[in-house]
């Protein structure tokens, strides 16, 4: 028979001030833990939705094109033009499936490259970039491919959360909309800078931009909080950097631990 749990009684001579302080610390830890779980859940839902929309969009259109040829023509009416249309749409479907596989690369050692990360983020946002007339610039001066030994989906989510935030800021301007990736490295970390020329962050919340519930774009205030949480979870960091007298309003600097080659 298991022992009945006894009510907690502080030790004799326990300092009430110290005890109350520890109780408040535990409350804050539980509150932060709950917020991080909420952030992960929300970001995961958004990511799954984007993955689903990515695959569905092209494949659905191709199926409709093939169906229109087959359902409106008899075998005697099928022309070479019809066959070319079917072949083209089959090619699009194959390419879509191949691109989709790039979003979830599999490795026994859970290694993936920087170029795979950027390809995944670009594929996830291609329709969004097109609809919002956003130009994506990719600057890469690395002399060799860089590999991470981190969970791929988590790194995609943290990077994509920055892109989502930038897209919202860009939607508020009428001039040319630009997002730029720039990358460099030191001995142990890859440093990814994500620039945008969208609406600037208000000065009064610059120091709180990663706090839970804080948003400059009218969003939930979860995306940037989650990005910071994931970066720190994997021994990296993320910084917000405002810019003045520049083509861009700001950039976010993500630093992630790397391995030199895919072993």
Secondary structure, DSSP 4 states (H G I P E B T S, - for coil): -PPPPPPP-PPTT--HHHHHHHHHHHHHHHHHHHHHHHHHHHHHHHHHHHHHHHHHHHHHHHHHHHHHHHHH--TTT--HHHHHHHHHHHHHHHHHHHHHHHHT---TT--EEHHHHHHHHHHHHHHHHHHTTEEEEEEE--SS--EE-S-HHHHHHHHHHHHHHHHHHHTT--S-EEEEEEEEE-SSEEEEEEEE-SPPPPGGGGGGTTSTT--SSSS-S-HHHHHHHHHHHTT-EEEEEE-SSSSSSEEEEEEEE-BSS--
